[in-house]
């Protein structure tokens, strides 16, 4: 029963990452991998925390560069509007709010 609950929680958590940007996924994956590596190397929870932090920073920067490249090649330009409305302009110059 415990394994079933753990599996469902893990599957639910991973399915939530499907709606995230590459930056968010990179941060989560980098933090998890860094924490695992940090704990394996040092056998200390402090090593896991430090490794998780470094991994999250590296994963965030990799994901951000992937997002920037994705939006650059599709000619999307994101703006913050005057009243805080977030929108982007497509390649024809039309505004799309979200």
C-alpha positions in Angstrom: 0.0 0.0 0.0 2.8 2.4 0.8 4.5 1.8 -2.5 1.3 2.5 -4.3 0.8 5.8 -2.5 4.4 6.8 -3.1 4.1 6.0 -6.8 0.9 8.0 -7.2 2.5 11.0 -5.4 5.6 10.8 -7.6 3.5 10.4 -10.8 1.3 13.3 -9.8 4.2 15.6 -9.1 5.9 14.7 -12.3 2.8 15.2 -14.4 2.5 18.8 -13.0 5.8 19.6 -14.7 4.2 19.1 -18.1 2.7 22.5 -17.9 5.9 24.3 -16.9 8.4 26.2 -19.0 11.9 24.9 -19.6 13.2 27.3 -16.9 10.9 25.8 -14.2 11.6 22.2 -15.2 15.3 22.9 -15.3 15.2 24.4 -11.8 13.4 21.4 -10.4 15.4 18.8 -12.2 18.7 20.5 -11.4 17.8 20.9 -7.8 16.8 17.2 -7.4 19.9 15.9 -9.3 22.2 18.3 -7.3 20.7 17.2 -4.0 21.1 13.5 -4.9 24.7 14.0 -6.0 25.6 16.2 -3.0 24.2 13.7 -0.6 26.0 10.8 -2.3 29.3 12.6 -2.3 29.2 13.9 1.3 26.8 11.5 3.1 25.6 14.6 4.9 22.3 16.5 4.6 24.3 19.8 4.4 25.9 18.5 1.2 22.5 17.7 -0.2 21.3 21.3 0.5 24.4 22.8 -1.1 24.2 20.5 -4.0 20.5 21.1 -4.5 21.1 24.9 -4.5 23.9 24.7 -7.0 22.0 22.2 -9.2 18.9 24.5 -9.1 21.0 27.5 -10.3 22.6 25.5 -13.1 19.3 24.0 -14.2 17.6 27.4 -14.1 20.3 28.9 -16.3 20.1 26.0 -18.8 16.3 26.1 -18.9 16.3 29.9 -19.4 18.7 29.7 -22.3 16.4 27.0 -23.9 13.4 29.2 -23.4 15.2 32.3 -24.9 16.2 30.3 -27.9 12.7 28.9 -28.3 11.0 32.3 -28.2 13.7 33.9 -30.3 13.3 31.5 -33.2 9.6 31.9 -33.2 9.8 35.7 -33.2 7.8 36.1 -29.9 8.7 39.2 -27.9 7.3 39.3 -24.4 6.4 42.7 -22.8 4.9 43.9 -19.5 2.2 46.4 -20.4 1.6 49.8 -18.8 -1.0 48.5 -16.4 0.7 45.2 -15.8 -1.0 43.3 -18.6 1.4 40.7 -19.9 1.4 40.2 -23.6 3.6 39.2 -26.4 3.8 40.2 -30.0 3.8 37.6 -32.7 5.7 37.9 -35.9 3.1 40.1 -37.5 3.0 42.5 -34.6 -0.3 41.6 -33.1 -0.7 41.6 -29.3 -1.7 38.4 -27.4 -2.6 38.9 -23.8 -2.3 36.2 -21.1 
